[in-house]
Amino acid sequence: MATRPLVGLIVPPAEGAVPEEGPRLYPDIEFRARGLGLERLTPAGYDAVIDRVSELARTLAAEGARAVALMGTSLSFYRGAAFNERLIATMREATGLPATTMSTGVVEGLRAVGARRVAVGTAYIDEVNRRLAAFLADHGFEVLALEGLGIDVVGGPRTVPPEALLDLGQRVLRHAPGAEAILLSCGGLRTLDVTVPLEQACGVPVVSSTPAAFWAAVRLVGHTGRAPGYGRLLAMDRPPLSPVPTARYSELQPG
């Protein structure tokens, strides 16, 4: 039996658990996670852990990962678009592997569904929302409406019930005439089972952080990203990404 490709995940919580969405969407991919120890969904909280990204990327590469993804949307957008690109470059340089971030997955997902004008619902406080709006604008998106749930503690977003997410998505769309998609941002929000009913209720595609991040990550190891039954983005049969040619991790080590 062929070995499943391993995708390494750098996740915000200290316990380093693989988000349940990944194995549900892509049972033919193996995932392994290492945790940053993030405690607060604030710029100060992100600053306290962000310098560990390259260390954890190297750990995952040493364990056999074929690609690395930084999970946690706000972790990668909070200092802007250029910083997100530097994070990807840092992971590539530290490991010799293709890499992505959750914010990059969101951007690629919105582009894949053909959306430029978006209605945005998040878990975040106002300051983080302002930084998200700037990040999206830097990538050419027009944010027509944005509302956050005011959560600033890691773990808090996982407790938001599905009905609250449905209400949030419908509410931001009502405030955004002409929006071409809904974005639900925060890797902690459990959006996987909300996407289809929200798309049916609103008539536009829904892109959300964790599914989009997994979609982007598995395409780095040769998967199309297709996972039918979970909304328009994941129903697409798109070609795998062409990773930037890099050295293998073992070739970067002294000796």
N, C-alpha and C positions, 0 to 999 in steps of 0.2 A: 504494500500500500504506500502510495506517495506521501512524503512528509508535507504537512500543511505549512505554507510560508508563515513565518513569525513576524508580526508587527509589534514593535515596542511602543508603549504609551507612557508619557510623562503626565501624571494626573495631579490635580491640586491637593486632595486629602492625603494626610500622612500615611494612612494605611495602605495606599497603593493598590486598591482593588480595581480590576477591570470593569468599566461600566457595563451593565448588563445588556445594553443595546447592541454592542459589538457582536457577541456570540449569537444573539438572536438574528441579526441581520446577515451575518457572514459566518455560518458554521464551518465553512471550508477554510477559514483563516484562523490561525492561532494568535491570541493576543496575550501579552504580558505587560504588567504595569509596575511603575515605581512612583512613589509619592513625594511631592515637594514639601508637604507640611504647611500648606497655606491655611490660615485661620480666618482672615477677614477679607471680604470682597471689597477692598478699598485700595487706592493707590499705594498707601503705606504698607498694606498687607502684601501686595504684589512685589513691592520693592524688597521686602524681607526675604523672599524666596527665589526671585527670578534668576539670580546668579548661579543657582544649582542646576539649571537646565542642562548645561554641557556635561556636567558630572554624571547626571542620571542617563543622559543619552549614551555616554560611553559605557555605562554599566549594561544597558540594554543591548548595545552592539556586541559586547563581550559575551552576552548570553545567547547570541545567535540571531538577533533581530535583522530583518532584511530592509526595514524602513522604520523611521521613528516619527511619532506625532506628538506634539505638545497639545494636550487637551486643556480646556479652560479658555473660553473665548476672551474674557476680559484680561486674562494674563498676557495675551498676545496683542491685543489692540490698545491697551491703556496708554502706551507711549507713542502711538501713531503708526501709520502704515510703514514708514521706513524702519522702525524698530522691529515690527513683525518680520520684515524681510531679513533683518540682521539675526533674529532668533533662528530662522530657518538656515541661514548661512552658518551660524555657529554650530548647530546640530550636524550639518553636513561636514563641516571641517573637523569636528570632534570625532566623528564616527566613520567617515567615508561612505555614508549611506544617504539615499534620498530621504527627505524630511518634509514635514508640513506642520501647520498649526491649525487649531480649531477655527481661528479667524479666517485663515486662508480657505478652509473648507466652506465656510459661510459665503465668502466672496465668490468662490468658484460655483457654489450651488445656485446662488442668485443669478449669476450669469448664465448658467446652464438652462434655467427655466425661462430665460429671456426677460428678466425683470430689471428695470432701472429705477422706477419709482416704487418705494416700499413703505409699508406700515410696519412699525416695529414695537413688539412687546418684549420686556426683559424682566429679569429678577432684580435689577440693580437699583442702587441709590442714584440720586440726580447727577452727582459728579461723574460717576462711571457712565451714565447715559450720555452725558455731554461728550465724553471722549469717544464713545461708540459712534455717535452722530458724525463727529469729525473724521473718524476712521472711514466710515462708509462714504462720506463726501469725497475723501481723498481717492477713493476707488471709483468715483463717477456715479454713485447712487444718490438719488434725491430722497431724503427722508421726509415723508409727508406727515407722519404722526409718530410719536414715540411716547410710550408709557412704561414705567418700571414699577415693580412691586415693593421696592424699598428694602430689599433683603441685603444685609452686609455680613452675614455669618456663613461660613462654609458649612454645608449640610442643610441649611435652611431651604434652598430651592427644591431639594428632593421631597419636601413635605407639601409642596403646592399640589392640590388635587387636580385631576383632569378637568373637572368642570370649571375651575378657576382659570385654567389655561385657555379653555374654549371661550370663556367670557372675555378674557384679555385679548385674544386674537380678533374676535368679532368687534370688540370695542375700538381697537386701534384702526381697524379697517373702516368703521363708520366715520372716523375722524379724518380719513384719508381718501377722499374721492379721487379716483384715477389711479390708485395704487395697483401695481401689477403683481405684487406678491406680499405675503406676510412673512416677516422674520421674527422668530422667537429665539431670543439670545440669552444664553447661559447654559453651560454644560451640565449644570446640576438639575435643570428642569427636566421632568420626565415627559417628553413630548412624543415619543414614538407612537403611542396609541391614540394621540390627539390629532395627528396630522390629517388622516383621511377624513374624519368627521368635520374638521375645521375647513378643509378644502371643499367638502360637499356643501357646507353651510354658506361659505363665502364666495365660491366660484373662482378663486385665484390659487396659485400654488403657495404652499407653505414650506419654508426652509427653516430648519432649526439646528441648533449648535451641534449636539452630539451626533445625530444621524449624518449631518453634513461632514463632520470631522472623520467619522468612520468611512464614509463614501470616498473622501479624498485620500485617506490613508491606504485603503486596500487597493486603490488604483495604482499606487506606487509599487505594488508587488505583483502586478499583472492581472488584477481582477478588473472587470468592467464597472464595478460598483453597483450593478443592478440587484435590487432586492424587492421584487414585486409585492404589492400589498401594503406598502408603507408610504404612499403618496407619490406625487408626480415626479419629483426629483429622482427617487430611488427606482422608479419604474423605467427610467431611461437606460438604454443599452449603449453606453458610450465607450469609446476605446480607452484602454488603460493609459495612464500618464506615461510619458517618456522621461524617466528619471535622468537627472544630470549625471553624466559619467563621473564616477569617483573611485578612489582606491578602496579596497576592502579594508575593514577595520584592522585586521591583523597586519596589513602592510604599513599601517601608521605607527605601529608599536616599535620601540627600540629593541635592539637585540640581534 
